[in-house]
Amino acid sequence: MQGIYTILLLVVSNVFMTFAWYGHLKLREFKFFENWALWAVILFSWSIALFEYCFQVPANRIGFRGNGGPFSLVQLKVIQEVITLTVFALFSTIAFHNETLQWNHLAAAVCLILAVYFVFMK
């Protein structure tokens, strides 16, 4: 169960991370956000990133083999990157309609799947 909890927490963490890093680019389309100073956007993003850390840190603690979890440090990082790019791909295609996925993005996804395979290979 620790592995499932870890992955779920990482997914939630990455949703917050994606909004913190890229959400302000979409929010700029709304009248309220269009003239915010850079420092205000940074504070806004940091406030979202706080929630990212509230899920990321427990995910790594629960999932890390050194704390009794099922994953090595390298496995945790590769899982994190795959989740990050998956969440980002979904976010960018849903929120930014002018961004499209191309064949090379699919090729990169296949490489990520291979990375997961190799990092878990005994």
C-alpha atoms as one frame of an Amber mdcrd trajectory, in Angstrom:
protein
   0.000   0.000   0.000   2.914   2.374   0.628   3.757   2.345  -3.063   0.195
   3.282  -4.029   0.068   6.044  -1.398   3.399   7.359  -2.627   2.257   7.508
  -6.242  -1.077   9.137  -5.356   0.657  11.757  -3.226   3.119  12.415  -6.052
   0.272  12.899  -8.522  -1.448  15.424  -6.243   1.880  17.131  -5.592   2.536
  17.450  -9.303  -0.865  18.938 -10.000  -0.037  21.710  -7.525   3.485  22.027
  -8.922   2.229  22.394 -12.476  -0.224  25.090 -11.462   2.468  26.870  -9.439
   4.973  26.821 -12.294   2.700  27.304 -15.311  -0.790  28.193 -14.101   0.000
  31.891 -13.883   0.591  31.869 -17.655  -3.029  30.841 -18.162  -4.411  33.048
 -15.405  -2.972  36.068 -17.163  -5.841  35.745 -19.641  -8.253  36.753 -16.870
  -8.776  40.459 -16.213  -7.981  40.186 -12.493  -4.504  38.716 -13.102  -3.425
  40.459 -16.292  -1.538  43.370 -14.684   0.036  41.674 -11.684   3.641  42.595
 -10.970   6.216  39.840 -11.153   6.668  39.809  -7.369   2.899  39.219  -6.925
   2.965  36.346  -9.412   5.935  34.844  -7.563   4.121  35.062  -4.215   1.000
  33.573  -5.795   3.042  30.682  -7.219   4.818  30.142  -3.900   1.494  29.908
  -2.121   0.480  27.116  -4.483   3.894  25.450  -4.200   3.437  25.211  -0.435
   0.680  22.679  -1.071   2.952  20.848  -3.494   5.471  20.364  -0.696   2.731
  19.257   1.696   2.220  16.243  -0.591   5.729  15.801  -2.018   7.578  15.466
   1.270   5.223  12.809   2.723   5.295  10.933  -0.600   9.073  10.697  -0.487
   9.104   9.781   3.198   6.491   7.050   2.765   7.972   5.711  -0.455  11.677
   5.750   0.386  13.178   2.345   1.110  15.321   3.849   3.906  12.085   4.681
   5.756  10.510   1.284   5.159   8.964   2.147   1.785   9.189   0.134  -1.409
  11.323   2.485  -3.589  14.979   3.373  -3.816  15.918   7.033  -4.140  16.541
   6.645  -7.887  13.216   4.861  -8.379  11.401   7.660  -6.527  13.022  10.259
  -8.758  12.167   8.446 -11.997   8.574   7.915 -10.853   8.408  11.614  -9.968
   9.666  12.667 -13.411   7.229  10.427 -15.263   4.331  11.768 -13.196   5.562
  15.350 -13.680   5.692  15.042 -17.445   2.365  13.218 -17.619   0.600  15.869
 -15.542   2.283  18.608 -17.558   1.256  17.029 -20.882  -2.357  16.834 -19.719
  -2.304  20.375 -18.335  -0.720  21.897 -21.413  -3.114  20.249 -23.851  -6.194
  21.084 -21.778  -5.323  24.606 -20.620  -3.289  25.803 -23.598  -5.162  24.889
 -26.757  -2.402  26.203 -29.012   0.035  23.654 -27.568  -0.216  20.297 -29.306
   1.465  16.997 -28.677   3.673  15.832 -31.551   5.256  12.538 -32.547   8.516
  13.427 -30.790   6.593  13.934 -27.537   5.237  10.407 -27.915   8.772   9.158
 -28.580   9.937  10.903 -25.391   7.092   9.233 -23.470   8.262   5.842 -24.730
  11.770   6.704 -23.497  10.317   7.529 -20.086   8.556   4.186 -19.972  11.880
   2.550 -20.823  13.529   4.565 -18.037  10.995   3.215 -15.561  11.592  -0.307
 -16.847  15.370  -0.009 -16.507  15.327   1.606 -13.077  13.118  -1.185 -11.714
  14.999  -3.958 -13.528  16.858  -6.314 -11.202
